[in-house]
């Protein structure tokens, strides 16, 4: 009887272990201009009491965990050949739960003469039903050509081969989708890329064009805005007086203005005063005579 009970217990444990799996995992890789990688691993699962996630050949930095509604404790164990994230889940049940791991890393990428080689290798202690992988290359990065890759004993610019290539207009984005990954089965991704740096000739040419535009702008005569709006704000008598002042192109006394305009001295005084208040002319009294002249920043043809 004891043997039968023990056998049933072992079978129940085996059934529970076999049925438990990670239903969905998403691995998102964002490579910045300096080769530093921000990685986010999202897992969706149920019936898991604990799991171990292996980050091979790299150490993780600045780990942040989004636990959502989970009562979970996670620890990171640094090892000689990478890092392990071990999580223990309390009150595991048949409901779906999600957890995110977000961290940075600068060991996934190797550089040689302007060429970059990105490679990750992950595996989980449980099988994974569906896996989605996204890799965003830096701006101004392109996939390496096969001819260049052959020098490094690579056959293709990416692995696995069943990739979907896309772009957001600034960056190349690579996608992979995998089904039924077994427990402790490696998830490996490789991308070879290079950055397109602007050549010296292009930079020099653009600089010279900008310099030329600046010089032209400096020596081009700027339109006098005051001149454009001047006559629109003056009445007929003021325009007549201003034309007389402009015609002489030098200091002119108010008596001469009165004589040429046919206006009285008192009327000329009022008009000249109004023009002075608007910063169009200057008045200068020498003895009993008042002289009038255009301001230096006002030019009239």
C-alpha positions as CSV (number, residue, x, y, z in Angstrom):
1,X,0.0,0.0,0.0
2,X,2.8,2.4,0.9
3,X,4.5,1.7,-2.5
4,X,1.2,2.5,-4.3
5,X,0.8,5.8,-2.4
6,X,4.4,6.8,-3.0
7,X,4.0,6.0,-6.7
8,X,0.9,8.2,-7.0
9,X,2.7,11.1,-5.3
10,X,5.7,10.9,-7.6
11,X,3.3,10.7,-10.6
12,X,1.4,13.8,-9.4
13,X,4.7,15.7,-9.0
14,X,5.8,14.7,-12.5
15,X,2.5,15.7,-14.0
16,X,2.7,19.1,-12.3
17,X,6.2,19.6,-13.5
18,X,5.5,18.6,-17.0
19,X,2.4,20.8,-17.3
20,X,4.2,23.9,-15.9
21,X,5.8,26.1,-18.6
22,X,6.4,29.6,-19.6
23,X,3.6,30.4,-22.0
24,X,5.2,33.4,-23.6
25,X,8.4,35.3,-23.4
26,X,9.5,38.5,-25.2
27,X,13.1,39.5,-25.4
28,X,13.6,43.1,-26.5
29,X,17.1,44.5,-27.3
30,X,17.8,48.2,-27.8
31,X,21.4,49.0,-28.8
32,X,22.4,52.6,-28.4
33,X,25.1,54.6,-30.3
34,X,27.8,53.6,-27.8
35,X,27.1,49.9,-28.0
36,X,25.4,49.7,-24.6
37,X,22.4,47.4,-24.6
38,X,19.1,47.8,-22.7
39,X,17.4,44.5,-22.6
40,X,13.9,43.7,-21.4
41,X,12.7,40.1,-20.8
42,X,9.0,39.7,-20.3
43,X,7.6,36.3,-19.1
44,X,4.0,35.1,-19.0
45,X,3.3,31.9,-17.0
46,X,1.2,30.0,-14.6
47,X,1.7,27.1,-12.2
48,X,5.3,28.0,-11.7
49,X,6.6,28.0,-8.1
50,X,10.2,28.8,-9.2
51,X,12.3,29.2,-12.2
52,X,15.9,30.0,-13.2
53,X,16.7,32.2,-16.2
54,X,20.3,32.0,-17.5
55,X,22.0,34.9,-19.2
56,X,25.1,33.3,-20.8
57,X,28.5,35.0,-21.4
58,X,27.3,38.3,-19.9
59,X,26.8,40.1,-16.6
60,X,23.7,42.2,-16.1
61,X,23.8,45.7,-14.7
62,X,21.1,47.9,-13.1
63,X,18.5,45.2,-12.9
64,X,14.9,46.4,-12.5
65,X,12.0,44.0,-11.9
66,X,8.4,44.7,-12.6
67,X,6.5,42.1,-10.6
68,X,2.9,43.3,-11.5
69,X,0.6,41.4,-9.1
70,X,3.1,38.7,-8.2
71,X,4.4,37.8,-4.8
72,X,7.8,36.9,-5.9
73,X,11.4,37.0,-4.7
74,X,14.2,37.2,-7.2
75,X,18.0,37.0,-6.8
76,X,20.8,37.4,-9.2
77,X,23.8,35.1,-9.1
78,X,26.9,36.2,-11.0
79,X,28.8,33.2,-12.4
80,X,32.0,32.8,-14.4
81,X,30.1,32.3,-17.7
82,X,27.2,34.7,-17.1
83,X,24.4,35.5,-14.8
84,X,21.4,33.6,-13.3
85,X,18.1,35.2,-12.3
86,X,16.4,32.9,-9.8
87,X,12.8,33.6,-8.8
88,X,10.7,32.0,-6.2
89,X,6.9,32.6,-6.5
90,X,4.6,32.4,-3.5
91,X,1.0,31.2,-3.8
92,X,1.5,30.0,-7.4
93,X,-1.8,29.3,-9.1
94,X,-3.4,28.5,-12.5
95,X,-3.9,32.2,-13.3
96,X,-1.6,33.8,-15.8
97,X,1.1,36.1,-14.4
98,X,3.7,38.4,-15.9
99,X,7.1,39.6,-14.8
100,X,9.6,41.9,-16.5
101,X,13.3,42.0,-16.1
102,X,15.0,45.1,-17.4
103,X,18.8,45.6,-17.3
104,X,21.8,47.0,-19.2
105,X,24.8,45.2,-20.6
106,X,27.9,46.1,-22.7
107,X,29.3,42.6,-23.1
108,X,27.0,41.4,-25.9
109,X,28.8,43.4,-28.5
110,X,32.3,43.0,-29.9
111,X,33.9,45.6,-32.2
112,X,36.5,45.3,-34.8
113,X,37.5,48.1,-37.3
114,X,34.1,49.7,-37.4
115,X,32.3,46.4,-37.5
116,X,30.0,45.3,-34.7
117,X,29.0,41.8,-33.7
118,X,26.1,41.4,-31.4
119,X,25.3,38.0,-29.8
120,X,23.0,36.8,-27.0
121,X,22.5,33.3,-25.5
122,X,19.7,32.8,-23.1
123,X,17.9,29.7,-21.6
124,X,15.3,29.0,-19.1
125,X,14.9,26.1,-16.6
126,X,11.4,25.6,-18.1
127,X,10.0,25.0,-21.6
128,X,8.7,28.1,-23.4
129,X,5.6,27.8,-25.5
130,X,6.1,31.0,-27.6
131,X,9.1,33.3,-27.9
132,X,9.3,36.7,-29.6
133,X,12.6,38.5,-30.0
134,X,13.2,42.1,-31.1
135,X,16.6,43.7,-31.8
136,X,16.9,47.4,-32.6
137,X,20.1,48.5,-34.1
138,X,21.6,52.0,-33.5
139,X,20.8,54.9,-35.7
140,X,22.9,55.0,-38.9
141,X,23.7,51.3,-38.6
142,X,23.3,48.8,-41.5
143,X,23.7,45.1,-41.7
144,X,27.1,43.9,-42.8
145,X,27.6,42.5,-46.3
146,X,28.4,38.8,-46.7
147,X,31.7,39.6,-48.3
148,X,32.8,41.4,-45.1
149,X,31.4,38.7,-42.9
150,X,33.4,36.0,-44.6
151,X,36.5,37.6,-43.2
152,X,35.2,36.8,-39.7
153,X,34.0,33.3,-40.6
154,X,30.3,34.3,-40.6
155,X,27.9,33.2,-43.3
156,X,25.2,35.7,-42.7
157,X,24.6,39.1,-41.1
158,X,22.1,37.5,-38.7
159,X,21.1,34.3,-37.0
160,X,18.6,32.6,-37.0
161,X,17.9,32.9,-40.7
162,X,14.1,33.2,-40.3
163,X,14.2,36.9,-39.5
164,X,11.7,39.6,-40.3
165,X,13.4,42.9,-41.1
166,X,11.7,46.3,-40.5
167,X,12.5,49.9,-39.8
168,X,11.0,52.8,-37.9
169,X,12.5,55.3,-40.3
170,X,15.7,55.8,-38.3
171,X,16.7,52.4,-37.2
172,X,16.7,48.8,-38.5
173,X,14.6,46.4,-36.4
174,X,14.9,42.6,-36.6
175,X,12.2,40.2,-35.4
176,X,12.2,36.5,-34.7
177,X,9.4,34.3,-33.5
178,X,9.9,30.8,-32.0
179,X,7.6,28.1,-30.9
180,X,8.1,25.3,-28.4
181,X,11.5,25.9,-26.9
182,X,12.5,23.1,-24.6
183,X,13.7,23.5,-21.1
184,X,17.4,24.5,-21.0
185,X,17.4,24.9,-24.8
186,X,19.6,27.8,-25.8
187,X,18.1,30.9,-27.4
188,X,20.8,32.3,-29.6
189,X,20.7,35.5,-31.7
190,X,23.5,37.0,-33.8
191,X,23.6,40.3,-35.8
192,X,26.6,41.8,-37.6
193,X,26.3,45.5,-38.4
194,X,28.3,48.6,-39.2
195,X,27.8,52.3,-38.7
196,X,27.7,54.6,-41.6
197,X,29.9,57.6,-40.6
198,X,29.7,60.8,-42.7
199,X,32.8,61.1,-44.8
200,X,35.2,64.1,-44.4
201,X,34.4,65.4,-47.9
202,X,30.7,65.6,-47.1
203,X,31.2,67.3,-43.8
204,X,33.6,69.8,-45.4
205,X,31.2,70.5,-48.2
206,X,28.3,71.1,-45.9
207,X,30.4,73.3,-43.7
208,X,31.5,75.4,-46.6
209,X,27.9,75.8,-47.8
210,X,26.8,77.0,-44.4
211,X,29.7,79.4,-44.2
212,X,28.9,80.8,-47.6
213,X,25.3,81.4,-46.6
214,X,26.4,83.2,-43.5
215,X,28.7,85.5,-45.4
216,X,26.0,86.3,-48.0
217,X,23.6,87.1,-45.2
218,X,26.1,89.4,-43.5
219,X,26.8,91.4,-46.6
220,X,23.3,91.5,-48.1
221,X,21.6,94.8,-47.5
222,X,18.7,94.2,-45.1
223,X,15.5,95.9,-46.0
224,X,14.6,98.8,-43.8
225,X,11.4,97.8,-42.1
226,X,10.9,101.4,-40.8
227,X,11.1,102.6,-44.3
228,X,8.4,100.1,-45.5
229,X,5.9,101.1,-42.8
230,X,6.8,104.8,-42.5
231,X,4.4,106.3,-45.0
232,X,1.6,104.1,-43.9
233,X,1.5,105.7,-40.4
234,X,1.9,109.3,-41.6
235,X,-0.9,111.7,-42.6
236,X,-0.7,113.8,-45.8
237,X,0.8,116.9,-44.2
238,X,3.4,114.8,-42.4
239,X,4.4,113.0,-45.6
240,X,4.7,116.4,-47.4
241,X,7.1,117.7,-44.7
242,X,9.1,114.5,-44.6
243,X,9.6,114.6,-48.4
244,X,11.0,118.2,-48.1
245,X,13.4,117.1,-45.3
246,X,14.5,114.1,-47.4
247,X,15.0,116.1,-50.5
248,X,17.5,118.4,-48.9
249,X,19.4,115.4,-47.4
250,X,21.0,117.6,-44.7
251,X,20.0,119.8,-41.8
252,X,17.2,122.1,-42.8
253,X,15.7,124.8,-40.7
254,X,12.0,125.0,-40.0
255,X,11.6,128.3,-41.9
256,X,12.7,126.7,-45.1
257,X,10.2,123.8,-44.5
258,X,7.4,126.3,-43.9
259,X,8.3,128.3,-47.1
260,X,8.4,125.2,-49.3
261,X,5.3,123.5,-47.9
262,X,3.2,126.7,-47.7
263,X,2.3,125.8,-44.1
264,X,2.4,128.3,-41.2
265,X,5.3,128.2,-38.8
266,X,3.0,127.0,-36.0
267,X,1.7,124.2,-38.1
268,X,5.2,123.2,-39.1
269,X,6.2,123.2,-35.4
270,X,3.4,120.7,-34.6
271,X,4.2,118.4,-37.5
272,X,7.9,118.4,-36.7
273,X,7.2,117.7,-33.1
274,X,5.0,114.7,-34.0
275,X,7.8,113.3,-36.3
276,X,10.3,113.7,-33.5
277,X,8.1,111.9,-31.1
278,X,7.9,109.0,-33.5
279,X,11.7,108.8,-33.7
280,X,11.8,109.7,-37.4
281,X,13.7,113.0,-37.2
282,X,16.0,114.9,-34.9
283,X,15.6,118.6,-33.9
284,X,18.4,120.8,-33.0
285,X,18.2,124.4,-31.8
286,X,21.1,126.7,-32.7
287,X,20.5,130.2,-31.3
288,X,16.9,131.1,-32.4
289,X,16.9,128.8,-35.4
290,X,15.6,125.2,-35.2
291,X,17.2,122.7,-37.6
292,X,15.6,119.4,-38.6
293,X,17.3,116.2,-39.9
294,X,16.3,112.6,-40.5
295,X,17.6,110.1,-37.9
296,X,20.6,108.1,-39.0
297,X,18.8,104.8,-39.1
298,X,16.0,106.2,-41.3
299,X,16.9,106.2,-45.0
300,X,14.6,107.5,-47.7
301,X,15.1,107.3,-51.4
